[in-house]
């Protein structure tokens, strides 16, 4: 399942329209439609707002998008060795979005 399909599924499960969700988070409905179609990547701020409207954990939501929250990033910067151990010991190799987020942190590309 793509991230866009995940977002669409959450929105539809709550019986919310694209227009109403977009209005609640302050973006154009066409932008949200492009996120759901995997044609655009949203900023961390938009993703956090979207997680709030869809009532999902923002850490999980951003991880599904291949990103991490500012709070999590700061914790990783404070203890990178703990994050490395977590990746090596508990995350299966079949979770590409989490590994993408890990590489982003490792490479300092945030």
C-alpha positions as CSV (number, residue, x, y, z in Angstrom):
1,X,0.0,0.0,0.0
2,X,1.3,3.4,-0.9
3,X,1.3,6.3,1.5
4,X,-1.4,8.1,-0.6
5,X,-3.6,5.1,-0.5
6,X,-3.1,4.9,3.3
7,X,-4.2,8.5,3.7
8,X,-7.2,8.1,1.4
9,X,-8.2,5.0,3.3
10,X,-8.0,6.8,6.7
11,X,-10.0,9.7,5.3
12,X,-12.7,7.6,3.7
13,X,-13.0,5.4,6.9
14,X,-13.9,8.6,8.8
15,X,-16.3,9.6,6.0
16,X,-14.5,12.9,5.4
17,X,-14.3,14.6,2.0
18,X,-11.1,15.8,0.5
19,X,-12.4,19.3,0.6
20,X,-13.3,19.2,4.3
21,X,-10.0,17.7,5.4
22,X,-8.0,20.2,3.2
23,X,-10.0,23.1,4.7
24,X,-9.3,21.9,8.3
25,X,-5.5,21.8,7.7
26,X,-5.3,24.9,5.5
27,X,-4.4,23.5,2.2
28,X,-6.0,23.3,-1.2
29,X,-8.1,20.3,-1.9
30,X,-6.2,19.7,-5.1
31,X,-3.0,19.4,-3.1
32,X,-4.5,16.8,-0.8
33,X,-5.8,14.9,-3.8
34,X,-2.2,14.9,-5.2
35,X,-0.9,13.6,-1.9
36,X,-3.5,10.8,-2.0
37,X,-2.5,10.0,-5.6
38,X,1.2,9.9,-4.6
39,X,1.9,12.8,-7.0
40,X,3.1,15.1,-4.2
41,X,5.0,14.8,-1.0
42,X,3.7,16.9,1.9
43,X,5.8,18.8,4.3
44,X,6.2,17.7,7.9
45,X,3.8,20.5,9.0
46,X,1.1,19.4,6.6
47,X,1.6,15.7,7.6
48,X,1.3,16.5,11.3
49,X,-1.9,18.5,10.7
50,X,-3.3,15.7,8.6
51,X,-2.5,13.2,11.3
52,X,-4.4,15.3,13.8
53,X,-7.5,15.5,11.6
54,X,-7.3,11.8,10.8
55,X,-6.7,11.0,14.5
56,X,-3.6,8.9,14.0
57,X,-0.3,9.0,15.9
58,X,1.9,11.6,14.2
59,X,5.1,9.6,14.7
60,X,3.5,6.6,13.0
61,X,2.0,8.8,10.3
62,X,5.2,10.5,9.4
63,X,7.1,7.2,9.5
64,X,4.6,5.9,6.9
65,X,5.4,8.9,4.8
66,X,9.2,8.1,5.2
67,X,9.7,11.1,7.5
68,X,10.2,11.6,11.2
69,X,8.9,14.3,13.6
70,X,11.0,17.1,14.9
71,X,10.7,15.7,18.5
72,X,11.9,12.3,17.3
73,X,14.7,13.8,15.3
74,X,16.0,15.7,18.3
75,X,15.9,12.5,20.4
76,X,17.9,10.8,17.7
77,X,20.5,13.6,17.6
78,X,20.9,13.3,21.3
79,X,21.4,9.5,21.3
80,X,22.3,8.2,17.8
81,X,23.8,5.0,19.2
82,X,20.5,4.1,20.7
83,X,18.7,4.6,17.4
84,X,21.4,2.5,15.6
85,X,20.8,-0.3,18.1
86,X,17.1,-0.1,17.6
87,X,17.4,-0.4,13.8
88,X,19.9,-3.3,14.0
89,X,18.0,-5.3,16.6
90,X,14.3,-4.8,16.1
91,X,13.2,-3.5,12.7
92,X,12.9,-6.1,9.9
93,X,14.5,-5.4,6.6
94,X,11.1,-5.4,5.0
95,X,10.2,-1.9,6.3
96,X,11.6,0.4,3.7
97,X,10.0,3.6,4.9
98,X,11.6,3.2,8.4
99,X,14.9,2.5,6.8
100,X,14.5,5.6,4.6
101,X,13.9,7.7,7.7
102,X,16.9,6.1,9.3
103,X,19.1,6.9,6.4
104,X,17.8,10.5,6.4
105,X,18.8,10.8,10.1
106,X,22.1,9.0,9.5
107,X,23.1,11.2,6.6
108,X,22.0,14.4,8.4
109,X,19.7,15.2,5.5
110,X,16.7,16.7,7.4
